[in-house]
């Protein structure tokens, strides 16, 4: 029994190590990536997705870590549930004003749910909505199979899409600033 509890704890610790490194090296000294904080309605659709997430961080010697997730977005709320070994370890709810979370006690305190919200919105929200939320100097290039977030001619985040619509199939986010890669395999969740 004790070993069964240890496996989810190790998975959580590994995933957090991938998504929130102890000392991220920004692409420019002292400048973080912009937070988007877009309203759920700005997605322009309601979706319910089952996802397999694979995180890889250059500072993680254990290699890529995976997590199952359920993502639901409607005009009122975005909700994301993270599951490890069949156990819910994290639930995020975003209503356009407040980001609430429920987390398993094994999820380390340094895990930053605002970064998860930023990445979800950067990947899925329409380009015009993302551009409107960007601070001065930031640009978003968007094409049918890719998206790039840049500043001063330097690429900070790139996203590649294999599916149509974008929330189905495989998506790969490469964060050049915080030195991680996220691969998302999504399919519409059964009702």
RADAJO-V682595 format. One record per backbone hydrogen bond with DSSP energy under -0.5 kcal/mol. NH is the residue of the N-H (numbers start at 1). CO is the residue of the C=O. If there is no record, write none. Layout:
nh=NH co=CO
nh=NH co=CO
//
This chain:
nh=5 co=1
nh=6 co=2
nh=7 co=3
nh=8 co=4
nh=9 co=5
nh=10 co=6
nh=11 co=7
nh=12 co=8
nh=13 co=9
nh=14 co=10
nh=15 co=11
nh=16 co=12
nh=17 co=13
nh=18 co=14
nh=19 co=15
nh=20 co=16
nh=24 co=21
nh=26 co=24
nh=28 co=31
nh=31 co=28
nh=32 co=30
nh=41 co=75
nh=42 co=39
nh=43 co=40
nh=44 co=41
nh=47 co=73
nh=49 co=71
nh=50 co=187
nh=51 co=69
nh=52 co=185
nh=53 co=51
nh=53 co=67
nh=54 co=183
nh=55 co=65
nh=56 co=181
nh=58 co=179
nh=60 co=57
nh=61 co=59
nh=63 co=60
nh=65 co=55
nh=67 co=53
nh=68 co=83
nh=69 co=51
nh=70 co=81
nh=71 co=49
nh=72 co=79
nh=73 co=47
nh=74 co=77
nh=78 co=94
nh=79 co=72
nh=80 co=92
nh=81 co=70
nh=82 co=90
nh=83 co=68
nh=84 co=87
nh=87 co=84
nh=89 co=82
nh=90 co=82
nh=91 co=102
nh=92 co=80
nh=93 co=100
nh=94 co=78
nh=95 co=98
nh=100 co=93
nh=100 co=98
nh=102 co=91
nh=104 co=89
nh=107 co=104
nh=108 co=106
nh=111 co=108
nh=113 co=111
nh=115 co=112
nh=116 co=112
nh=117 co=113
nh=118 co=114
nh=119 co=115
nh=120 co=116
nh=121 co=117
nh=122 co=118
nh=123 co=119
nh=124 co=120
nh=125 co=121
nh=126 co=42
nh=130 co=126
nh=131 co=127
nh=132 co=128
nh=133 co=129
nh=133 co=130
nh=134 co=130
nh=134 co=131
nh=138 co=135
nh=139 co=150
nh=141 co=148
nh=143 co=146
nh=147 co=159
nh=148 co=141
nh=149 co=157
nh=150 co=139
nh=150 co=148
nh=151 co=154
nh=152 co=137
nh=154 co=151
nh=156 co=149
nh=157 co=149
nh=158 co=174
nh=159 co=147
nh=160 co=172
nh=161 co=145
nh=162 co=170
nh=163 co=170
nh=168 co=165
nh=169 co=186
nh=171 co=184
nh=172 co=160
nh=173 co=182
nh=174 co=158
nh=175 co=173
nh=175 co=180
nh=176 co=156
nh=176 co=174
nh=177 co=156
nh=179 co=175
nh=180 co=175
nh=181 co=56
nh=182 co=173
nh=183 co=54
nh=184 co=171
nh=185 co=52
nh=186 co=169
nh=186 co=184
nh=187 co=50
nh=189 co=48
//
